[in-house]
Amino acid sequence: MSASTGAQRGDNFWDSEQFHKGRFRNSDINAKTGGNLGRIMYRFLFEKRTDPTPVAPIPLKTLTLADLEAQSGDLVVRLGHSTVLLRLSGEYWLTDPVFADRASPVQWIGPKRFHQNAMAIDALPELAGVILSHDHYDHLDKASVQTLAKTGTRFYTPLGVGQRLIQWGVDSGQVTELDWWQSVKVGSVTLVATPGQHFSGRGLTDGNSTLWASWVIMNEDSRVFFSGDSGYFAGFAEVGERYGPFDLTLIETGAYDRDWADIHMTPEQSVQAHRDLKGNVMIPIHNSTFDLALHAWYEPMERALAEAERDGQTVNVPMMGEILAIGESIPVNRWWRSE
């Protein structure tokens, strides 16, 4: 199916199987999209925690355009949280750009980033496009979007998320919205919005008013899967059957907890999703930038590596700003232990 560019939402209806009674929903309609809020808040306030944030600055590589241009081929660079810079066929793509100091509606309170940006937003190369997975604050930063929009950058979003951007002043011609399994070709790169198991919303009354998605990003040489946020579900195997094998999977690995098990994977489940997708190399994302759960900040990487060792899966855990060829395997460097 094709995508819609600058599409306008009707008052009460999206032409989408995911849209039901005014809200979007998961393919598993029994998946719990929220835990007991009171219990979660109590645990955040009073539960004893181990190493929720780094005690020293985490190591990173400050990245420049010259560093990127010195490399050849298709590249991947993790900039922070779920913000990943990809180069495919010589053009650059960015996922879920969050360059703000806090993943929050306001910048005076809320989860504060552990590290500086590996590359400043005004130092980014010209982008072929920005790929957005959903509208939560740690994935969709209004200030970052508005800054990028001023350069004419195009945005590729799940249904409804594009309308948020248009409300923020982004020209509708810069916005392309896709439903699950819809695709769009941009030059030599094909984008496919694929299912996830999550939820959406930025306030108290707009829950699930926009869709969430994972993404297939591919050209003739490389296939990349970007999970966005998701609980573990059968959709990963379906994507693997339709579009795998993948040279690289960028899989959510962090901010998991028993109280929201259906919407965020444990590290073991993240590695299983990589297996389901028929991935070659996995990079765990959604960790090491913001304190969003009750586990130790470094635990996601340790657990993912341990799970991968069981059957020889390749998990790369590069430092922020470290440039890798897509599909390249690198030695494990537990940089989080160097505090």
PECORTA-V280057 format. One record per backbone hydrogen bond with DSSP energy under -1.0 kcal/mol. CO is the residue of the C=O (numbers start at 0). NH is the residue of the N-H. If there is no record, write none. Layout:
co,nh
CO,NH
CO,NH
This chain:
co,nh
0,182
3,176
13,15
15,18
17,24
19,22
22,19
26,28
27,30
34,36
35,39
36,40
37,41
38,42
39,43
40,44
41,45
42,46
50,296
63,67
64,68
65,69
67,70
73,325
74,86
75,323
76,84
77,320
79,82
80,285
82,78
82,79
83,94
84,76
85,92
86,74
87,90
90,87
91,127
92,85
93,130
96,140
100,112
101,103
110,102
117,62
119,122
128,93
129,155
130,95
132,212
135,138
135,139
140,144
141,145
142,146
143,147
144,148
145,149
147,150
147,152
148,151
153,129
154,175
155,131
156,177
157,160
158,210
159,163
160,164
161,165
162,166
163,167
164,169
165,168
170,173
171,174
173,154
174,5
175,156
176,3
177,158
178,181
181,192
183,190
185,188
188,185
189,217
190,183
191,215
192,180
193,213
196,230
199,207
205,208
207,23
213,193
214,225
215,191
216,223
217,189
221,218
222,246
222,247
223,216
224,249
225,214
229,264
232,235
233,237
234,238
235,239
236,240
237,241
238,242
239,243
245,279
246,280
247,224
248,282
249,226
250,284
256,259
259,262
265,269
266,270
267,271
268,272
269,273
270,274
271,275
272,276
273,278
274,277
277,245
280,248
281,315
282,250
284,252
288,113
295,298
297,301
298,302
299,303
300,304
301,305
302,306
303,307
304,308
306,309
307,312
313,281
318,321
319,60
323,75
324,327
332,334
333,336
334,337
